[in-house]
Amino acid sequence: MKYLILAGGVGARIWPLSRRLFPKLFLKLTSSMSPFQETISRVKDEALSNVFVVTTEELKFIVYDQILKSGLKIPKENVIVEPVSKNTLAAISYGISGFDEDDIITVLSSDHFIQSNDIFLKYLKKAKECANKGYIITLGIKADSPVIDYGYIKKGELIDAGANLYKSESFKEKPTLEEASRYYRDGSYLWNAGIFIFQKKTFVEDLGKYHYETEKLLNFHRNKNMDFKIYDSIPNISIDKGLLENSDKIAVLECDMVWSDLYSFQSIYNVSEKDNQGNVVKIDNNKYYNENSKNLLICGDKRVIATIDLENIAIIDTEDALLVGKMSGISKVKNIVETLQFEKMPEVDAHLTVYKPWGSYTILQNGSNFKVKELYIRPKKKISLQYHNRRSETWTVVAGVGEVTKGDETIILNVAESVFIPVAVKHRLFNPSDTEDLRIIEVQTGDYLEEDDIIRIEDEFDRK
């Protein structure tokens, strides 16, 4: 079996934890691993050469890094990069383009919570056996409440009693509360888990029948450079809308397991461990103090958080943004994100700490005509050879040893030593150590200090 993991999206309803450049699937939301890492670990007993990831250009280096930190050696060439972010139908079609026609494929989202991996794999085994019968199978979860943010599938004709496999009679995406309550009472509706199992040729037949424009992606080999204009012309449509609502080959395998899409703070609260007052506390170093507060979700970073006589509240504290709201209405955060996007607020896109293929940087202070950053360069990594048109920089080493290219010079910097890089002078920073991170304090000065004033001359990561 081949596994295709979808690793994209923004996670706007989990802002300010989730940002465009570091979305929810890479955050430690429910355990010591991110949802993405948990997803790849679910299939760790399979041949990792059969595990593939579809992601975007912006996120690919985070994917590489999280795979490395997971300890699972998924081949780098198995990370498939979309030229432009599209919806799930295009991502799946492009991702499976290099598979054989008879391959059985499991498509997994990377932002799900599944309590028991053993139970999940048991259902996956059943689905694999049924996929050979010419069905596109989705896992359907027995609903334990009426949820309006999930898609629902109505069970139709029984196909395989031993596997609890049914024809899909109808599909409803994100119903009203009244509809969801009716589906829950009815008992013949299941949550669509967004986990799909099918034989490639079955998928291709339906794609050609219902979405021939997307089918042309199958003619391109995923490891070659895909034409941006062709990919950008593909309809931006989900597999739910594109196939589930149209195909007569959709089947649903009924699953009785604890599953959740980590789509909101409420869903994170529901699946997380709680203290004896019903509070979920996700804050480092026990910096939370409580006086008679119940049923709270507390997510913190560096500051002390204290609550008094509160109930059913979410408090989400990050270095540069704070969100406080009732749990019953916290999903409205998506409206706030839309406003921030309209006002071009940087807090929508990135945290103060930004991860790069060479390491990371953290903005320590941002003032008028100056910015201070802390840079971490991983062992044997280097930033691009670059220059700036409107800013100068001063680098000071605080840990490790740095090798600096400044114009035609090569300079070795030890702890407490500095170098000044004038405007328009080409420069590069390299960490020659095999084991130790290089830590630098960078002070930028100039009348324009944004990231688009980086003119790259050479880059080992092929960035423009």
Buried (B, 14 or more C-beta within 10 A) or exposed (E): BBBBBBBBBBBBBBBBBBBBBBBBBBBEBBEEBBBBBBBBBBBEEBEBEBBBBBBBEBBBBBBBBBBEEBEBEBEEEBBBBBBBBBBBBBBBBBBBBBBEEEBBBBBBBBBBBBEEBEBBBEBBEBBBBBBEBEBBBBBBBEBEEBBBBBBBBBBBEEBBEEBBBBBBBEBBBEBEEEBBBBBBEEEEBBBBBBBBBBBBBBBBBBBEBBBEEBBBBBEBEBEEEBEEEEBEEBEEBBBBBBBBBBBEBBBBBBBEBEBBBBBBBBBBBBBBEBEEEEBBBBBEEEBBEBEEBBBBBBBBBEEEBEBEEBBBBBBBBBBBBEBEBEBEEBBEBBEBBEEBBEEEEBBBBBBBBBBBBBBBBBBEEBEEEEBBBBBBBBBEBBBBBBBBEEBBBBBBBEEBBBBBBBEEEEEEBEEEBEBEBEBEBBBBBBBBBEEEBBBBBBBBBBEEBEEEBBEBEEBEBEEE
